Amino acid sequence: TALMYSIEGERGIPRQRPPFPVRKGLFGKPTNINNVETWANVPKIIEKGADWFSEIGTETSKGTKIFSLVGKVKNTGLVEVPMGMTLREVIFDIGGGMLDGKGFKAVQTGGPSGGCIPKELLDLPVDYESLTKAGSIMGSGGMIVMDEQTCMVDVAKYFLNFLQDESCGKCLSCRKGIQKMLEIVTDITEGKGKEEDLETLEELAYVVKDVSLCGLGQTAPNPVLATLRYFKDEYIDHIKKKKCTAAVCNEIISSPCQHTCPIDTEAQVYIALI
């Protein structure tokens, strides 16, 4: 609906539904909205038939999907895969595996408002239902691969910062909710976080998700909810230990080796004693 407003020469903001675009859309006329990837499938479906197309993919997610495979993976670029292929096959077979022999940590699917999926779910099939159940989305087809040197709290902060800029500002829940989530996560990365912040962050994320009008607001909390779900220990380390294991959050790094020390030695104190 925001796109239709923009085409009509108005400010690009979402509108209340109903009425839905199929009844009242562009210039008040019934409107069918599809993305370019959908239209690109139409000629082949007309040529070969719906049964041919339905043979590709899964029972509920038919056809193929184009992903932009980027990040800490050897082979980057646009890849087209059948629905149902696993994340492991996409990242390690097509993508060639991790750069520089680093360990796989997570992959974010669906663009900036997608969720981060951990290594325990590498065999997850790439389809709409499976990704949604795992806390992510198919979205725009982004697939960002992250290695073991990635701080997941910093990842959440990065995407919240982007989503705050992209919000049109119409919905209070989205406009102020994303801003508040970003403030909380930023405090955590700077060593100012409190344990109760995690509960507040999760509650706020669900409010934004449930109340916002458009897809951006409804999916914007995904980076937070997914990292809390799968990487909560990193949030706790930032809050309790003032420690970023990946040594990414500069505000809480006191010595280069402290954040990778397996026995939590206070390296700077030890060096001072020597």
N, C-alpha and C positions, 0 to 999 in steps of 0.2 A: 504493500500500500504506500510506503514511503517513496518507492520508485515511481509509482503512478502519479503521486503528487508532484514529483520533480518534473516528469514529462509534461504535466499540465502547467508548468511554470510556477508552481508553488514551492514552499519550503519542504524539503524531503523529510517528513516526519510520518510515523505510522498513524493510522486511524483506528477507531474502535470497530470491532467486528462482532456480530453482523451489523450491516449487510456485508456479505463476503463478495470478493471481486467477481465471482461467477454470476452474481446477480446485479451488482452495481460496482463497476470498476472504473476504468479509464474514461474520463469525460462522462461519467454516469452510465456507461454502457457495460453489458456483461463482458468480462475479460478473462481470457485463459492465460495464466502465467506459467511459463516453463523456462528452465535455463538452457543455455546453448548446448550443453552436453546431452540433454534429453532430445533436443531437436536433431542433433547429429546422428542419433540412432534411428530416426524415423525413415530415411531412405532405404536403409538395409532391411528394416522390418517390413516395409512395403514390398521390397524386392524378394525377400526370402520367406516372409510370413512370421506370424507371432509365435508359432510353435518352434521355429528355429531359434528365435531369440530366447524363448523360455527354457531351452535346453542348457543355456549358459547360466551359471550362478546357482543359487540355492532355492529352496521351496518358496521362500518369502521375499528374497532379494534377487531379482532376475538381472541378467546381462553382465556387463563389465563396468568397471569404475576406473577413472583416470586419477592418479595421485601424483602430486609433486613431492618426490622423495628427496629430502635434504637432511642436512645435519652431519653427525659424526659417522657417516657411512661411506664406503669406498665409491660406489656408483650412484651419483645423484642425477636427477632429471625427472622428466615426465614418464610415468609407467602406466600401462593399461593392464589391469588384471581382472580375471573373472571373480565375481562375487563369491565369497566363501573361501578364497585362498587365505592361508594363515598369515599373521604378522611375521612369523619366523621366515616363511617362504619369501615374502616381499623383501624383508630386510637383509636376510643372509643369502638367499639364492639369487634374487634379482639385484639387490643392492650390494652384494659381494661381501657383506659383513662389516665389522667395525674398523674404523681407521686406526692405524698405529697399534693394533693389537689390544686396544682398550676394551674393557668389559662393557657390555650393554647394560643400561640402567632403565631407560624408559623410552617410549615413543608417544608423541602427541599427535592425535589425528583430528582432522576437521577444521584446521585453521586456528586463529587466536582464541576462540571460545571453545576449543575442544579440550578433552581431558587427557591426562598423562597416564599411560598404561604401563605397568611394571613388567620386569622380566618374567615373573611368575605366570604371566598371561600371554607369553609369546606365541603360544599355539592357538590363540583366539582367532576364529574365522573373521575375515573382514566382511561383515554385512551389517545392515542397519540395526537389526535387533541385538546382535552380540556387542557391538560397540556401545549402544545405548545402555545395555545392562552393565557394562564395565565402567560406565560413568563418562563416556566420551560421545562423539558424534561422527557421522560421515562428513557432514558439513561441506566445505568447499574443496575437499580432497587433499588437504595438506597432510603431510606425514613427516614430522621432525624427529629424527633419531638422536637420542642423548646418551652420552657415555657416563662412566662412573665418576668423572670429574665435574659433573653437573650438580649444582645445588638446586633442589626442587622448590625450596622456598623462594629463591631468587627467580626461578622460572615463573612461579605464580605471580610474583611482583611485576615481572616484565610484561606479562600478558594483561594483567589488570591495568597497568599504565597505558597500554595500547587501547584497551577497550574503553577506558575512561575518555580518551580523546575521541573515539569513534561514536560514543553515545550522542544521540541527537538532543537529549536533555528533556524530552517531553514528559517521560515518566519519572516521578520523584523517586520511586524505588530504584530505578536504574541510575539516574543522575547522581543521587546522594549515596545510594547503596554501594555502587562500585567505588566511589570516592572514599567511603569509610573503610571498605575492605582493603583498599590500597594503603590507607593510613596504618591500619593494623599490621598488615604484612610488612610494610616498610619499617615499622617500629621493631618487629621481630628480627628483621635482617640487620638492624642497627644495635641489637642487644638490649632494646628497651621493652621487649615483650613480656607479658605476664601469662601464667598458665590459663587464667580465665579468658584470655583473649581468644583462645582456640574455640571455646564454646560459643562466644559471641560471634566469631567469624563464621562458624558453621550455620548458626541461626540466621544471621544476616544474609548469607548466601542463598538459603532456601526462600527467604522473603523476596529477594530480587528475582529469583527463578520463577516463583509462583505468581507474582503480581505484575511483572512487566508486560507491556503490550506486544512487543515484537520479538523476533527470533534472537536479536543481539542481546537484549536484556535477559531473555529466558535462558540463554546458554552462557552468558558472561561468567556466572559463578563456577562453571565446570573446572577451570584450572585450579581453583581453590579447593573445591570439593574433592576432586580426584587426588590432589597431592596430600590433602588431609587423610583421605581414605587409605592410600598406599604408602605414604612417606611421612606419617605423623611423627615418627622418631626424629626426623630432621628438624621439624618445628620444635620439638621438645629440647633437642640439643641446643638450638639457637636460644631458647628461653632459659633453660636451667643451667646449661654449661657455658653459655655465651660462646658457642663453638659452631663453626661452619666446617664440616668435615671435608667439603670440596674446596675449601679455602677460596671461596668466591666473594663472600660478603666482607668487604674490606674493613668495615667499621668494627668488626669483632675479631679480626685477625691480629694476634699479638706477636706471633713468631711463625715463620714459614713451616716448621716441622711439627708444631704443636697440634695442628688440626688433622694430621695423619698419623699421630703417635698411637700405637695400639694399646698402650698402658696409661694414656692421659698424663704423661709427665709434664710438669710445668717447666718447659724447656728454658724459658727466659730466666727463671729463678736458678735453675741448675747451672746455666752458663755464667750467671753472675757470681755464684759461689766458687766456681773454678777460677 
